[in-house]
């Protein structure tokens, strides 16, 4: 390999540095950003699915080192991160970055980012100390009452390894938010992949060792460190400058702090629901935490893949539209994204419901009627949680974090009441947790939609509702196709293994998606047109022969 030295080498370095800076300043399109995030999220969900599958395959759901302890240990660290930090990342923080970027004030962007980073880092350092000291009490009294002393020790040990994760995720989150505001999504997209990979590696490293399942906590900590390092690489060319000061006198920083509590509590409420469900699952018997978390993993995969990925890609554009003083373009872009997410999610819900047994067997590898039953009831939540991801951002883009908070406070109260009522052994038992979540997700979305219409009665016009009705009509054909394919390739008790189950799933999924896309094209839905254009180009475009 040739190595350039001297002035020519210096010239090439300057050219490359300028190229990187220009690339950093350039913005990719919404379609490209969404495509990148969907692709990385898809890979991330595969890794997350594989991670859960490998945990199930290498550790027992029962005994002193059960998988119940592993799933229970993540609840409190996730709660602190989402409650104290995640609310500031993105929706409560990015609108202010967008305004400064629109004014060309990069220095102000970095000062605001540094201030928030320093403030939340101190907060998360205190959280880490709390988890390290009170891990046993947090598990025993809040998350999973009734664990045996051995199980309690295992869960607390894993939680202590996770104590620094909220701090590390906060650092990477703030740096990623700054990059997203400038249109850079790549490092934000790929960083979580290393977190899952690290835990997967730790499964093979510790499964036969004396450490056992506790070693997965080490893998999670290492993954969080890797995530920070990867996101840090994304700062190259952006001229990021960290400042050790906290700009208490800055109006924007104070505004972020004012917006933080409502958004943080809103995010924390979702984690409270998770803790409540884990608590009730444990009360219903050993192994139920594992069963419910496996079903929940299946449910969250499409929500993150569709809802989080697309809404994350769309959010900077929505905030920029308002920063430009163009509410008309804000409305147009929001409706386009909402319709697209609705069109994409419906076939996923249909496939998930009819293929729930296949998916449960795939993730747990054993006869798992409990997981299939729970996941079947969670399918309703897939649709509404996905739509919530973009609907909530309609409010956040307008710097309104309070309305989603108030709706979420009502939702958590409703969730606790329904969980208490429906999870009784005389009612639905463990499936009652899933029923409650689907009901609450639907109620939350309908309340927010009502408020949106009240504030902007021109938001949902006749064209929008016509598109929604046509999408529902298409879904009827999708349901018939999926049901027919499941009838042709039913799940038998002897079906095991990734290849067998994946082959049957593909035999069901591919025709279903073909019908959904084909009928959507016949009905003239706008959402399918980009796919049709790509297919036409692929099939009909001439090949240039050199």
Beta strands, then each sheet from edge to edge (+ up, - down):
end
